[in-house]
Amino acid sequence: MANDILRREYAALAPVYERRWRRYLDETAARAVAALDPRPGECVLDAGCGTGMLLRRLAEAAPGIRLIGVDASPEMLAEARREAPDGTTLQQADVRHLPFADASFDAVVIGSVLHYLPDAEAALAEAARVLRPGGRLVATDWRGDAWTMRALVTWLHRIRRAPIHLRTLEDLRTLLESTGFRPTGQALYAAGMPWRLMTVTAAKNTGTPA
């Protein structure tokens, strides 16, 4: 049921998504690019790429980067294809079941996805699996310790939106450590009201199986 609600919401939202959430997307994309520090020639996965704004920003920041984006919504992917950087691969997939071989990527970005997942550790474990040893992860999500976000989620649940699972910075760091990552940095910031966000960087432990 929750997945069906999300699919319907994003199918309807896709054509206006970037216009409606421009400030949020600009801020989170800028933070993700800065945290990732992309390098030409790297292979980067955007897990939950939506309409592809971050993919475009990464291509601008590091010409020659190899980009792959996955999203569960075919409608969002259709929008992403309109302006996808040359050579970008886009594919429909669940971030908890990535259709890629072990150790395929230098870096993975998961932006504004984990709060929709009761089993966020499954997505993080998949990110660890597809990353090369020492590969980088950048995860952005809503902050569970911010009263504005708690109020927003209460309202969303009252209007029968899909369940949202808020987590604190400490929650996210604990999940990362339990799924084969070593947190290396963090940023807490706002993107207008009510948005209070966190972007955490982590490295895949070199001892984690590929």
C-alpha positions as CSV (number, residue, x, y, z in Angstrom):
1,M,0.0,0.0,0.0
2,A,2.7,2.5,0.9
3,N,4.6,1.8,-2.3
4,D,1.4,2.3,-4.3
5,I,0.8,5.7,-2.6
6,L,4.3,6.8,-3.4
7,R,4.1,5.7,-7.0
8,R,0.9,7.7,-7.5
9,E,2.3,10.8,-5.8
10,Y,5.5,10.9,-7.9
11,A,3.7,10.0,-11.1
12,A,1.5,13.1,-10.6
13,L,4.4,15.3,-9.4
14,A,7.0,14.4,-12.0
15,P,6.2,17.1,-14.6
16,V,6.3,19.9,-12.0
17,Y,8.8,18.5,-9.6
18,E,11.8,20.7,-10.2
19,R,9.7,23.9,-10.4
20,R,7.8,23.2,-7.3
21,W,10.8,22.1,-5.1
22,R,13.5,24.3,-6.8
23,R,15.0,25.7,-3.6
24,Y,15.1,22.3,-1.9
25,L,16.6,20.6,-4.9
26,D,19.2,23.4,-5.5
27,E,20.4,23.3,-1.9
28,T,20.5,19.5,-1.6
29,A,22.2,19.1,-5.0
30,A,24.8,21.7,-4.2
31,R,25.6,20.0,-0.8
32,A,25.8,16.6,-2.4
33,V,28.2,17.7,-5.2
34,A,30.4,19.5,-2.6
35,A,30.4,16.4,-0.3
36,L,31.1,14.0,-3.1
37,D,33.9,16.1,-4.8
38,P,33.4,14.2,-8.1
39,R,36.3,13.4,-10.3
40,P,36.5,13.0,-14.1
41,G,36.5,9.3,-15.1
42,E,34.8,8.1,-11.9
43,C,31.6,5.9,-12.1
44,V,28.9,7.4,-9.9
45,L,25.4,6.0,-9.1
46,D,22.6,8.3,-8.1
47,A,20.3,5.9,-6.3
48,G,16.9,7.6,-6.4
49,C,17.8,10.1,-9.1
50,G,14.3,11.5,-9.6
51,T,14.2,14.0,-12.5
52,G,18.0,14.0,-12.7
53,M,19.0,17.4,-11.4
54,L,21.9,16.0,-9.4
55,L,23.1,14.0,-12.4
56,R,23.3,17.2,-14.4
57,R,25.1,19.1,-11.6
58,L,27.6,16.2,-11.3
59,A,28.3,16.3,-15.1
60,E,28.9,20.1,-14.9
61,A,31.3,19.7,-11.9
62,A,33.3,16.8,-13.4
63,P,33.3,16.6,-17.2
64,G,34.1,13.0,-18.2
65,I,32.4,11.5,-15.2
66,R,30.4,8.3,-15.9
67,L,26.8,8.6,-14.5
68,I,24.1,6.1,-13.8
69,G,20.8,6.9,-12.2
70,V,18.1,4.7,-10.9
71,D,14.6,5.5,-9.7
72,A,11.5,3.5,-8.9
73,S,9.2,5.9,-10.7
74,P,9.0,5.6,-14.5
75,E,7.4,9.1,-14.7
76,M,10.4,10.7,-12.9
77,L,12.8,8.8,-15.1
78,A,10.9,10.1,-18.2
79,E,11.6,13.7,-17.0
80,A,15.2,12.8,-16.3
81,R,15.7,11.6,-19.8
82,R,14.7,15.0,-21.3
83,E,17.9,16.7,-20.1
84,A,20.2,13.8,-19.1
85,P,23.9,14.5,-19.7
86,D,25.4,12.7,-22.7
87,G,26.3,9.1,-21.8
88,T,24.1,8.9,-18.7
89,T,22.4,5.6,-18.1
90,L,19.0,5.7,-16.5
91,Q,17.2,2.6,-15.3
92,Q,14.1,1.8,-13.2
93,A,15.0,0.0,-10.0
94,D,14.4,-0.1,-6.3
95,V,17.3,1.2,-4.3
96,R,17.1,-1.8,-2.1
97,H,17.6,-4.2,-5.0
98,L,20.2,-2.6,-7.3
99,P,20.7,-4.4,-10.7
100,F,24.4,-4.0,-10.7
101,A,27.4,-6.3,-10.0
102,D,29.4,-6.1,-6.8
103,A,32.1,-3.3,-6.7
104,S,30.8,-1.5,-9.8
105,F,31.0,2.1,-8.6
106,D,33.5,4.6,-7.2
107,A,30.7,6.5,-5.5
108,V,27.0,6.3,-4.6
109,V,24.6,9.1,-3.8
110,I,21.3,8.5,-2.0
111,G,19.3,11.7,-1.8
112,S,16.0,12.2,0.0
113,V,15.1,8.6,-0.2
114,L,15.8,6.9,3.1
115,H,12.9,8.5,5.0
116,Y,10.5,6.5,2.7
117,L,12.1,3.2,3.7
118,P,11.3,1.3,6.9
119,D,14.3,-0.8,6.0
120,A,16.8,1.9,5.1
121,E,19.6,-0.5,6.1
122,A,18.7,-2.6,3.0
123,A,19.4,0.4,0.7
124,L,22.7,1.2,2.5
125,A,23.8,-2.5,2.4
126,E,23.1,-2.4,-1.4
127,A,25.1,0.7,-1.7
128,A,28.0,-1.0,0.1
129,R,27.7,-4.0,-2.1
130,V,28.0,-2.1,-5.4
131,L,30.8,0.2,-4.2
132,R,34.4,-0.7,-4.6
133,P,36.4,-1.0,-1.3
134,G,37.1,2.5,-0.1
135,G,34.3,3.9,-2.4
136,R,32.4,7.0,-1.2
137,L,28.8,7.3,-0.2
138,V,26.8,10.6,0.2
139,A,23.4,10.3,1.9
140,T,21.0,13.2,2.3
141,D,17.8,12.9,4.3
142,W,15.3,14.8,6.5
143,R,16.4,15.4,10.1
144,G,14.3,13.6,12.8
145,D,15.5,15.9,15.5
146,A,14.0,19.1,14.0
147,W,10.6,20.0,15.2
148,T,9.6,21.5,11.8
149,M,10.2,18.1,10.2
150,R,8.3,16.2,12.9
151,A,5.4,18.6,12.4
152,L,5.5,18.2,8.7
153,V,5.5,14.4,9.0
154,T,2.5,14.5,11.4
155,W,0.6,16.6,8.9
156,L,1.5,14.3,6.0
157,H,0.4,11.3,7.9
158,R,-2.9,13.0,8.7
159,I,-3.7,13.5,5.0
160,R,-2.9,9.8,4.4
161,R,0.4,10.2,2.5
162,A,2.8,7.3,2.5
163,P,4.5,6.5,5.8
164,I,7.6,8.5,6.5
165,H,10.4,7.3,8.8
166,L,12.3,10.2,10.3
167,R,15.8,9.5,11.6
168,T,18.3,11.6,13.5
169,L,21.9,12.2,12.5
170,E,22.9,9.6,15.1
171,D,20.4,7.1,13.7
172,L,21.9,7.5,10.2
173,R,25.5,7.2,11.4
174,T,24.6,4.1,13.3
175,L,22.9,2.6,10.2
176,L,26.0,3.4,8.1
177,E,28.4,1.8,10.6
178,S,26.2,-1.3,10.7
179,T,26.2,-1.7,6.9
180,G,29.9,-1.5,6.2
181,F,30.6,2.2,6.2
182,R,32.8,4.6,8.1
183,P,31.2,8.1,8.4
184,T,33.7,10.7,7.3
185,G,31.7,14.0,7.4
186,Q,28.4,15.6,7.9
187,A,26.5,18.9,7.3
188,L,23.3,20.0,9.0
189,Y,21.4,22.8,7.2
190,A,18.1,24.3,6.1
191,A,16.5,24.8,2.7
192,G,13.7,27.2,3.7
193,M,10.8,26.3,5.9
194,P,10.1,23.6,7.0
195,W,13.1,21.8,5.6
196,R,15.9,20.8,8.0
197,L,18.3,18.4,6.3
198,M,21.5,16.4,6.8
199,T,24.1,15.2,4.4
200,V,26.5,12.6,5.6
201,T,29.5,11.3,3.8
202,A,31.0,7.9,4.4
203,A,33.6,5.5,3.0
204,K,33.1,1.8,2.4
205,N,35.2,-0.1,4.9
206,T,38.1,-1.8,3.0
207,G,37.3,-5.0,4.8
208,T,33.7,-5.1,3.7
209,P,33.1,-7.9,1.1
210,A,32.6,-6.6,-2.4
